[in-house]
């Protein structure tokens, strides 16, 4: 099994192989924005962290929760200035 590096950039073909999905499924995923990608010269490039986010949404929810908590603390600290 291949490990997905969050800092690496993958092509759609590499992403399809990692996720074991068909070309049509990959197109649907990109079109719906389930995996965010950048288009360069007519081809999509996908960051590893986007692939990981798509296959493990619970990790993203935890990160958002931590961020919201930190933001709330910062707002209350700044409000007192």
ABEGO torsion letter per residue (X at the ends): XBBBBAABBBBAAAAAAAAGBBAAAAAAAAAAGABBBBBBGGBBBBBAAAAAAAABAAAAAAAAAAAAAAAAAAAAAAAAX
